[in-house]
Amino acid sequence: MDPSQRDFTMDGASGGTLPPGLSEEEALEMQIELTKVEDEIQTLRQVLTAKERHAGELRRRLGISPLAEFKNNISKGWQEVQSSNAYMKTSQTLGDLNHRVTSSNLYLTASATLDDISHSDAYKKTQETLSQAGQMTSSALSTMGSAIRNRFGEMRNSNTFKSFEDKMSKVVGGGSNGEGPQGPPGSNSNF
């Protein structure tokens, strides 16, 4: 068997056979270097996690909410997009295209036709019918919502629900002594 094809193990882990052209000594050096790099990566992850935690604490103390930060990032991103050459060129091209379309005979004819349609009796009657249907649907949904809300209120006050609620509070609270839910041992559940 070729010595470079021997089974190659380091630190008790089988690395398989050595790749062609790589000596055991080179493989060992590379394994040591890989271990060092992986250790450095782990250290950098720990440092990054600590820095992120510290930044989060500073944001919290400054009253910067994640939502406010997200909005700020979106706003900055949008400003960068708007000031980019591509956006400006696209905006200019679309403006030119809009001008050409709106001044074309086809557009003017179509616009006049749509204007005629919107003033027709059939259009007005259809619009009125759809408006009435929308109002009736809205009323029906409102009535149904009230009925559901009332039914849930009745269920909440029923003995069955109260019994279920009592059983759940005992399960969550961890006992039958009637006390409320408690956190894990050693935690302070009083805010």
Salt bridges, closest charged atoms under 4 A:
GLU24 OE2 - ARG6 NH1 3.15
GLU57 OE2 - ARG60 NH2 2.51
GLU69 OE1 - ARG59 NE 2.93
ASP115 OD1 - HIS119 ND1 3.55
GLU154 OE1 - ARG151 NH1 3.23
GLU165 OE2 - ARG156 NH1 2.89
